Amino acid sequence: MSRIRMVGAAVTGLALALSLAACGADEDPLAQETGGASSGGAVTVGSANFAESELLAEIYSQALESKGVEVKRSFNIGARELYLKALQDGSIDLLPEYNGALLAALSSGGAPEGVSKPEDVLGALKKVLPAGTEVLEQSSAEDKDTLTVTAETAAKHNLKTIEDLKPVAGQLTIGAGPEWGERYQGLKGLKEVYGLEFKEFKPLDAGGPLTVNALKGGQIDVANIFSTDSSIVQNKFVVLDDPKSLYLAENILPLIRTEAKNDTVAGALNAVSAKLTTENLTQYLAKVQVDKQDTATVAKAFLSENGLV
């Protein structure tokens, strides 16, 4: 039986069903005219509410603009449950996504057993995308959810893997974004796959400064931090291995409304994916998170240094 069951799938499924009802059974709400690239209008690029997503969205935006595509920006929308609704109702046309997390969010029956490698995840994802949307070429860049602890906590409890948390989870407080409490790749999956029940869950932010600072300050003992986050190296945090593969491959790829895609748009975005790696994404994200450089400046540097403008 499949393991991945996500509240996000129910949310997006309900939203799509309501839209179909409003438009009539023979109409596709995702095919409504919104002035996307296919009609010569602007492409609205969205992002989630964390630094990496906003940086990737800005890279996409500038790559499109360099090819003469008019772009509107609608960044920092929120968690996946929110921005998928925005994609479905036409508020946005495009945003960066993560193949494994998106598959989990859209799969009502869950991913088939053994689906964890990038190409397998991509194949499964294409089968569950909402009508009127598609994904373009995925990059080799990967950013996974992690369970991360301080070096002191790791030493105290002899923690190397998520499985090692089982004897002590009841003594520990875990922190993450609010939506993580209801996600399978959050508390639900940790309980089902690893048998973990923590003393307390503190809703903070999605791998952002609230979560990082709470871990540093001892307000939480375990944190959900993204694997490319500069804070891991800066603070010598310990990322716990995931031997049971709760977290699938998380390769970055563009998710786009079909009506917003044309050869120019697809070509520009696929060229970005071809140059994007885990290493260079980590490097450029550090310029935003550590060096406090403006996202637009960092995106421009990435595109220039990789011959994309």
Contacts in CASP RR format, 6 or more apart in sequence:
PFRMAT RR
TARGET T0000
AUTHOR 0000-0000-0000
METHOD contacts of the structure
MODEL  1
MSRIRMVGAAVTGLALALSLAACGADEDPLAQETGGASSGGAVTVGSANF
AESELLAEIYSQALESKGVEVKRSFNIGARELYLKALQDGSIDLLPEYNG
ALLAALSSGGAPEGVSKPEDVLGALKKVLPAGTEVLEQSSAEDKDTLTVT
AETAAKHNLKTIEDLKPVAGQLTIGAGPEWGERYQGLKGLKEVYGLEFKE
FKPLDAGGPLTVNALKGGQIDVANIFSTDSSIVQNKFVVLDDPKSLYLAE
NILPLIRTEAKNDTVAGALNAVSAKLTTENLTQYLAKVQVDKQDTATVAK
AFLSENGLV
1 113 0 8 1.000
2 107 0 8 1.000
2 109 0 8 1.000
2 110 0 8 1.000
2 111 0 8 1.000
2 112 0 8 1.000
2 113 0 8 1.000
3 110 0 8 1.000
3 111 0 8 1.000
3 113 0 8 1.000
3 184 0 8 1.000
3 189 0 8 1.000
3 192 0 8 1.000
3 193 0 8 1.000
4 103 0 8 1.000
4 104 0 8 1.000
4 107 0 8 1.000
4 109 0 8 1.000
4 110 0 8 1.000
4 111 0 8 1.000
4 184 0 8 1.000
4 185 0 8 1.000
4 248 0 8 1.000
5 107 0 8 1.000
5 108 0 8 1.000
5 109 0 8 1.000
5 110 0 8 1.000
5 184 0 8 1.000
5 188 0 8 1.000
6 104 0 8 1.000
6 105 0 8 1.000
6 106 0 8 1.000
6 107 0 8 1.000
6 110 0 8 1.000
6 183 0 8 1.000
6 184 0 8 1.000
6 185 0 8 1.000
7 81 0 8 1.000
7 182 0 8 1.000
7 183 0 8 1.000
7 184 0 8 1.000
8 80 0 8 1.000
8 81 0 8 1.000
8 84 0 8 1.000
8 105 0 8 1.000
8 106 0 8 1.000
8 183 0 8 1.000
9 104 0 8 1.000
9 105 0 8 1.000
9 106 0 8 1.000
9 107 0 8 1.000
9 108 0 8 1.000
9 109 0 8 1.000
10 108 0 8 1.000
11 81 0 8 1.000
11 84 0 8 1.000
11 85 0 8 1.000
12 81 0 8 1.000
12 84 0 8 1.000
12 85 0 8 1.000
12 88 0 8 1.000
12 105 0 8 1.000
12 106 0 8 1.000
12 130 0 8 1.000
13 108 0 8 1.000
13 130 0 8 1.000
15 84 0 8 1.000
15 85 0 8 1.000
15 88 0 8 1.000
15 89 0 8 1.000
16 29 0 8 1.000
16 88 0 8 1.000
16 130 0 8 1.000
16 131 0 8 1.000
19 29 0 8 1.000
19 30 0 8 1.000
19 88 0 8 1.000
19 89 0 8 1.000
20 27 0 8 1.000
20 28 0 8 1.000
20 29 0 8 1.000
22 29 0 8 1.000
23 29 0 8 1.000
23 32 0 8 1.000
28 131 0 8 1.000
28 132 0 8 1.000
29 88 0 8 1.000
29 89 0 8 1.000
30 88 0 8 1.000
30 90 0 8 1.000
30 130 0 8 1.000
30 131 0 8 1.000
30 132 0 8 1.000
30 133 0 8 1.000
30 257 0 8 1.000
30 258 0 8 1.000
30 259 0 8 1.000
31 131 0 8 1.000
31 132 0 8 1.000
31 258 0 8 1.000
31 259 0 8 1.000
32 90 0 8 1.000
33 39 0 8 1.000
33 259 0 8 1.000
34 90 0 8 1.000
34 93 0 8 1.000
34 257 0 8 1.000
34 259 0 8 1.000
35 41 0 8 1.000
35 42 0 8 1.000
36 42 0 8 1.000
36 43 0 8 1.000
36 44 0 8 1.000
36 93 0 8 1.000
36 257 0 8 1.000
36 259 0 8 1.000
36 260 0 8 1.000
37 43 0 8 1.000
37 69 0 8 1.000
37 93 0 8 1.000
37 260 0 8 1.000
37 261 0 8 1.000
37 262 0 8 1.000
37 264 0 8 1.000
37 265 0 8 1.000
38 259 0 8 1.000
38 260 0 8 1.000
38 261 0 8 1.000
38 262 0 8 1.000
39 259 0 8 1.000
40 70 0 8 1.000
41 70 0 8 1.000
42 69 0 8 1.000
42 70 0 8 1.000
42 71 0 8 1.000
42 72 0 8 1.000
43 64 0 8 1.000
43 69 0 8 1.000
43 70 0 8 1.000
43 71 0 8 1.000
43 72 0 8 1.000
43 93 0 8 1.000
43 94 0 8 1.000
43 260 0 8 1.000
43 265 0 8 1.000
44 71 0 8 1.000
44 72 0 8 1.000
44 73 0 8 1.000
44 74 0 8 1.000
44 90 0 8 1.000
44 91 0 8 1.000
44 92 0 8 1.000
44 93 0 8 1.000
44 94 0 8 1.000
45 57 0 8 1.000
45 60 0 8 1.000
45 61 0 8 1.000
45 64 0 8 1.000
45 71 0 8 1.000
45 72 0 8 1.000
45 73 0 8 1.000
45 74 0 8 1.000
45 75 0 8 1.000
45 92 0 8 1.000
45 93 0 8 1.000
45 94 0 8 1.000
45 95 0 8 1.000
46 57 0 8 1.000
46 73 0 8 1.000
46 74 0 8 1.000
46 75 0 8 1.000
46 77 0 8 1.000
46 83 0 8 1.000
46 86 0 8 1.000
46 92 0 8 1.000
46 94 0 8 1.000
46 95 0 8 1.000
47 53 0 8 1.000
47 54 0 8 1.000
47 56 0 8 1.000
47 57 0 8 1.000
47 74 0 8 1.000
47 75 0 8 1.000
47 76 0 8 1.000
47 77 0 8 1.000
47 83 0 8 1.000
47 95 0 8 1.000
47 96 0 8 1.000
48 54 0 8 1.000
48 76 0 8 1.000
48 77 0 8 1.000
48 78 0 8 1.000
48 79 0 8 1.000
48 80 0 8 1.000
48 83 0 8 1.000
48 95 0 8 1.000
48 206 0 8 1.000
49 76 0 8 1.000
49 77 0 8 1.000
49 78 0 8 1.000
49 79 0 8 1.000
49 205 0 8 1.000
49 206 0 8 1.000
50 205 0 8 1.000
50 206 0 8 1.000
50 207 0 8 1.000
50 208 0 8 1.000
50 226 0 8 1.000
51 208 0 8 1.000
51 285 0 8 1.000
51 288 0 8 1.000
51 289 0 8 1.000
51 295 0 8 1.000
52 143 0 8 1.000
52 226 0 8 1.000
52 228 0 8 1.000
52 229 0 8 1.000
52 281 0 8 1.000
52 285 0 8 1.000
53 95 0 8 1.000
53 96 0 8 1.000
54 75 0 8 1.000
54 76 0 8 1.000
54 295 0 8 1.000
55 284 0 8 1.000
55 285 0 8 1.000
55 288 0 8 1.000
55 295 0 8 1.000
55 298 0 8 1.000
55 299 0 8 1.000
56 96 0 8 1.000
56 252 0 8 1.000
56 281 0 8 1.000
57 73 0 8 1.000
57 75 0 8 1.000
57 95 0 8 1.000
57 96 0 8 1.000
58 73 0 8 1.000
58 75 0 8 1.000
58 295 0 8 1.000
58 296 0 8 1.000
58 298 0 8 1.000
58 299 0 8 1.000
59 272 0 8 1.000
59 299 0 8 1.000
59 302 0 8 1.000
59 303 0 8 1.000
60 94 0 8 1.000
60 95 0 8 1.000
60 96 0 8 1.000
60 254 0 8 1.000
60 269 0 8 1.000
60 272 0 8 1.000
61 71 0 8 1.000
61 73 0 8 1.000
61 299 0 8 1.000
62 296 0 8 1.000
62 299 0 8 1.000
62 300 0 8 1.000
62 303 0 8 1.000
62 309 0 8 1.000
63 268 0 8 1.000
63 269 0 8 1.000
63 271 0 8 1.000
63 272 0 8 1.000
63 303 0 8 1.000
63 308 0 8 1.000
63 309 0 8 1.000
64 71 0 8 1.000
64 265 0 8 1.000
64 268 0 8 1.000
64 269 0 8 1.000
65 71 0 8 1.000
66 268 0 8 1.000
66 303 0 8 1.000
66 308 0 8 1.000
66 309 0 8 1.000
67 264 0 8 1.000
67 265 0 8 1.000
67 267 0 8 1.000
67 268 0 8 1.000
68 264 0 8 1.000
69 264 0 8 1.000
69 265 0 8 1.000
69 268 0 8 1.000
74 86 0 8 1.000
74 91 0 8 1.000
74 92 0 8 1.000
77 83 0 8 1.000
77 86 0 8 1.000
77 92 0 8 1.000
79 177 0 8 1.000
79 178 0 8 1.000
79 179 0 8 1.000
79 206 0 8 1.000
80 101 0 8 1.000
80 102 0 8 1.000
80 105 0 8 1.000
80 179 0 8 1.000
81 105 0 8 1.000
81 179 0 8 1.000
83 92 0 8 1.000
83 95 0 8 1.000
84 105 0 8 1.000
84 130 0 8 1.000
86 92 0 8 1.000
87 93 0 8 1.000
87 95 0 8 1.000
87 133 0 8 1.000
87 255 0 8 1.000
87 257 0 8 1.000
88 130 0 8 1.000
88 133 0 8 1.000
90 257 0 8 1.000
93 256 0 8 1.000
93 257 0 8 1.000
93 259 0 8 1.000
93 260 0 8 1.000
94 254 0 8 1.000
94 255 0 8 1.000
94 256 0 8 1.000
94 257 0 8 1.000
94 260 0 8 1.000
94 265 0 8 1.000
94 269 0 8 1.000
95 254 0 8 1.000
95 255 0 8 1.000
96 252 0 8 1.000
96 253 0 8 1.000
96 254 0 8 1.000
96 255 0 8 1.000
97 135 0 8 1.000
97 252 0 8 1.000
97 253 0 8 1.000
97 254 0 8 1.000
97 255 0 8 1.000
98 143 0 8 1.000
98 250 0 8 1.000
98 251 0 8 1.000
98 252 0 8 1.000
98 253 0 8 1.000
99 118 0 8 1.000
99 121 0 8 1.000
99 122 0 8 1.000
99 125 0 8 1.000
99 135 0 8 1.000
99 138 0 8 1.000
99 248 0 8 1.000
99 249 0 8 1.000
99 250 0 8 1.000
99 251 0 8 1.000
99 252 0 8 1.000
99 253 0 8 1.000
100 111 0 8 1.000
100 121 0 8 1.000
100 125 0 8 1.000
100 248 0 8 1.000
100 249 0 8 1.000
100 250 0 8 1.000
100 251 0 8 1.000
101 145 0 8 1.000
101 185 0 8 1.000
101 248 0 8 1.000
101 250 0 8 1.000
102 125 0 8 1.000
102 255 0 8 1.000
103 111 0 8 1.000
103 115 0 8 1.000
103 121 0 8 1.000
103 124 0 8 1.000
103 125 0 8 1.000
103 128 0 8 1.000
103 248 0 8 1.000
104 110 0 8 1.000
104 111 0 8 1.000
104 183 0 8 1.000
104 184 0 8 1.000
104 185 0 8 1.000
104 248 0 8 1.000
106 125 0 8 1.000
106 128 0 8 1.000
106 129 0 8 1.000
106 130 0 8 1.000
107 124 0 8 1.000
107 128 0 8 1.000
111 121 0 8 1.000
111 124 0 8 1.000
111 248 0 8 1.000
112 124 0 8 1.000
114 120 0 8 1.000
114 245 0 8 1.000
115 121 0 8 1.000
115 124 0 8 1.000
115 248 0 8 1.000
116 245 0 8 1.000
116 248 0 8 1.000
116 249 0 8 1.000
117 249 0 8 1.000
118 138 0 8 1.000
118 142 0 8 1.000
118 249 0 8 1.000
118 251 0 8 1.000
120 249 0 8 1.000
121 248 0 8 1.000
121 249 0 8 1.000
121 251 0 8 1.000
122 135 0 8 1.000
122 138 0 8 1.000
122 251 0 8 1.000
122 253 0 8 1.000
125 135 0 8 1.000
126 134 0 8 1.000
126 135 0 8 1.000
129 135 0 8 1.000
129 255 0 8 1.000
132 257 0 8 1.000
132 258 0 8 1.000
132 259 0 8 1.000
133 255 0 8 1.000
133 256 0 8 1.000
133 257 0 8 1.000
133 258 0 8 1.000
134 255 0 8 1.000
134 256 0 8 1.000
134 258 0 8 1.000
134 261 0 8 1.000
135 253 0 8 1.000
135 254 0 8 1.000
135 255 0 8 1.000
135 256 0 8 1.000
136 253 0 8 1.000
136 254 0 8 1.000
136 256 0 8 1.000
136 261 0 8 1.000
136 266 0 8 1.000
136 269 0 8 1.000
136 270 0 8 1.000
136 273 0 8 1.000
137 253 0 8 1.000
137 269 0 8 1.000
137 270 0 8 1.000
137 273 0 8 1.000
137 274 0 8 1.000
138 251 0 8 1.000
138 252 0 8 1.000
138 253 0 8 1.000
138 273 0 8 1.000
139 251 0 8 1.000
139 252 0 8 1.000
139 253 0 8 1.000
139 272 0 8 1.000
139 273 0 8 1.000
139 274 0 8 1.000
139 275 0 8 1.000
139 276 0 8 1.000
139 277 0 8 1.000
140 251 0 8 1.000
140 276 0 8 1.000
140 277 0 8 1.000
140 278 0 8 1.000
141 251 0 8 1.000
141 252 0 8 1.000
141 276 0 8 1.000
141 277 0 8 1.000
141 278 0 8 1.000
141 280 0 8 1.000
141 281 0 8 1.000
142 227 0 8 1.000
142 249 0 8 1.000
142 250 0 8 1.000
142 251 0 8 1.000
142 252 0 8 1.000
142 278 0 8 1.000
143 226 0 8 1.000
143 227 0 8 1.000
143 228 0 8 1.000
143 250 0 8 1.000
143 252 0 8 1.000
143 278 0 8 1.000
143 281 0 8 1.000
144 226 0 8 1.000
144 227 0 8 1.000
144 247 0 8 1.000
144 250 0 8 1.000
145 185 0 8 1.000
145 186 0 8 1.000
145 224 0 8 1.000
145 226 0 8 1.000
145 227 0 8 1.000
145 247 0 8 1.000
145 250 0 8 1.000
146 224 0 8 1.000
146 225 0 8 1.000
146 226 0 8 1.000
146 227 0 8 1.000
146 232 0 8 1.000
146 239 0 8 1.000
146 240 0 8 1.000
146 242 0 8 1.000
146 247 0 8 1.000
147 162 0 8 1.000
147 165 0 8 1.000
147 174 0 8 1.000
147 190 0 8 1.000
147 222 0 8 1.000
147 223 0 8 1.000
147 224 0 8 1.000
147 239 0 8 1.000
147 240 0 8 1.000
147 242 0 8 1.000
148 215 0 8 1.000
148 222 0 8 1.000
148 223 0 8 1.000
148 224 0 8 1.000
148 225 0 8 1.000
148 232 0 8 1.000
148 237 0 8 1.000
148 238 0 8 1.000
148 239 0 8 1.000
148 240 0 8 1.000
149 159 0 8 1.000
149 215 0 8 1.000
149 221 0 8 1.000
149 222 0 8 1.000
149 223 0 8 1.000
149 237 0 8 1.000
149 238 0 8 1.000
149 240 0 8 1.000
150 215 0 8 1.000
150 216 0 8 1.000
150 218 0 8 1.000
150 235 0 8 1.000
150 237 0 8 1.000
150 238 0 8 1.000
151 236 0 8 1.000
151 237 0 8 1.000
151 238 0 8 1.000
153 159 0 8 1.000
153 221 0 8 1.000
153 222 0 8 1.000
153 238 0 8 1.000
154 160 0 8 1.000
154 238 0 8 1.000
154 240 0 8 1.000
157 164 0 8 1.000
157 165 0 8 1.000
157 167 0 8 1.000
157 168 0 8 1.000
158 164 0 8 1.000
159 165 0 8 1.000
159 238 0 8 1.000
159 240 0 8 1.000
160 238 0 8 1.000
160 240 0 8 1.000
160 241 0 8 1.000
161 240 0 8 1.000
161 241 0 8 1.000
161 242 0 8 1.000
161 243 0 8 1.000
162 190 0 8 1.000
162 194 0 8 1.000
162 196 0 8 1.000
162 240 0 8 1.000
162 241 0 8 1.000
162 242 0 8 1.000
162 243 0 8 1.000
162 244 0 8 1.000
162 246 0 8 1.000
163 194 0 8 1.000
163 243 0 8 1.000
163 244 0 8 1.000
164 240 0 8 1.000
165 172 0 8 1.000
165 194 0 8 1.000
165 196 0 8 1.000
165 222 0 8 1.000
165 240 0 8 1.000
166 194 0 8 1.000
166 195 0 8 1.000
166 196 0 8 1.000
169 196 0 8 1.000
169 197 0 8 1.000
169 198 0 8 1.000
169 199 0 8 1.000
170 197 0 8 1.000
170 198 0 8 1.000
170 199 0 8 1.000
171 199 0 8 1.000
172 198 0 8 1.000
172 199 0 8 1.000
172 221 0 8 1.000
172 222 0 8 1.000
173 198 0 8 1.000
173 199 0 8 1.000
173 200 0 8 1.000
173 201 0 8 1.000
173 202 0 8 1.000
173 219 0 8 1.000
173 220 0 8 1.000
173 221 0 8 1.000
173 222 0 8 1.000
174 187 0 8 1.000
174 198 0 8 1.000
174 200 0 8 1.000
174 201 0 8 1.000
174 202 0 8 1.000
174 220 0 8 1.000
174 221 0 8 1.000
174 222 0 8 1.000
174 223 0 8 1.000
174 224 0 8 1.000
175 201 0 8 1.000
175 202 0 8 1.000
175 203 0 8 1.000
175 204 0 8 1.000
175 211 0 8 1.000
175 214 0 8 1.000
175 215 0 8 1.000
175 220 0 8 1.000
175 222 0 8 1.000
175 223 0 8 1.000
175 224 0 8 1.000
176 186 0 8 1.000
176 201 0 8 1.000
176 203 0 8 1.000
176 204 0 8 1.000
176 206 0 8 1.000
176 207 0 8 1.000
176 211 0 8 1.000
176 223 0 8 1.000
176 224 0 8 1.000
177 203 0 8 1.000
177 204 0 8 1.000
177 205 0 8 1.000
177 206 0 8 1.000
177 207 0 8 1.000
177 211 0 8 1.000
177 224 0 8 1.000
178 203 0 8 1.000
178 204 0 8 1.000
179 206 0 8 1.000
180 186 0 8 1.000
180 187 0 8 1.000
180 201 0 8 1.000
180 203 0 8 1.000
180 206 0 8 1.000
180 224 0 8 1.000
181 187 0 8 1.000
181 188 0 8 1.000
181 201 0 8 1.000
181 203 0 8 1.000
182 188 0 8 1.000
184 192 0 8 1.000
185 246 0 8 1.000
185 247 0 8 1.000
186 224 0 8 1.000
187 198 0 8 1.000
187 201 0 8 1.000
189 246 0 8 1.000
190 196 0 8 1.000
190 246 0 8 1.000
191 197 0 8 1.000
193 244 0 8 1.000
193 246 0 8 1.000
194 244 0 8 1.000
194 246 0 8 1.000
198 222 0 8 1.000
202 214 0 8 1.000
202 219 0 8 1.000
202 220 0 8 1.000
204 210 0 8 1.000
204 211 0 8 1.000
204 214 0 8 1.000
204 220 0 8 1.000
205 211 0 8 1.000
206 224 0 8 1.000
207 223 0 8 1.000
207 224 0 8 1.000
207 225 0 8 1.000
207 226 0 8 1.000
207 229 0 8 1.000
208 225 0 8 1.000
208 229 0 8 1.000
211 220 0 8 1.000
211 223 0 8 1.000
211 224 0 8 1.000
211 225 0 8 1.000
212 223 0 8 1.000
212 225 0 8 1.000
212 229 0 8 1.000
212 231 0 8 1.000
212 235 0 8 1.000
214 220 0 8 1.000
214 223 0 8 1.000
215 221 0 8 1.000
215 222 0 8 1.000
215 223 0 8 1.000
215 225 0 8 1.000
215 235 0 8 1.000
215 237 0 8 1.000
216 235 0 8 1.000
223 237 0 8 1.000
225 231 0 8 1.000
225 232 0 8 1.000
225 237 0 8 1.000
225 239 0 8 1.000
227 239 0 8 1.000
228 278 0 8 1.000
228 281 0 8 1.000
228 282 0 8 1.000
228 285 0 8 1.000
229 285 0 8 1.000
229 289 0 8 1.000
230 282 0 8 1.000
230 285 0 8 1.000
230 286 0 8 1.000
230 289 0 8 1.000
230 290 0 8 1.000
231 237 0 8 1.000
231 289 0 8 1.000
232 239 0 8 1.000
234 290 0 8 1.000
252 273 0 8 1.000
252 276 0 8 1.000
252 281 0 8 1.000
253 273 0 8 1.000
254 269 0 8 1.000
254 272 0 8 1.000
254 273 0 8 1.000
256 265 0 8 1.000
256 269 0 8 1.000
271 308 0 8 1.000
272 303 0 8 1.000
272 308 0 8 1.000
275 306 0 8 1.000
275 307 0 8 1.000
275 308 0 8 1.000
280 302 0 8 1.000
280 306 0 8 1.000
284 298 0 8 1.000
284 301 0 8 1.000
284 302 0 8 1.000
287 293 0 8 1.000
287 298 0 8 1.000
287 301 0 8 1.000
288 295 0 8 1.000
288 298 0 8 1.000
300 309 0 8 1.000
302 308 0 8 1.000
303 309 0 8 1.000
END
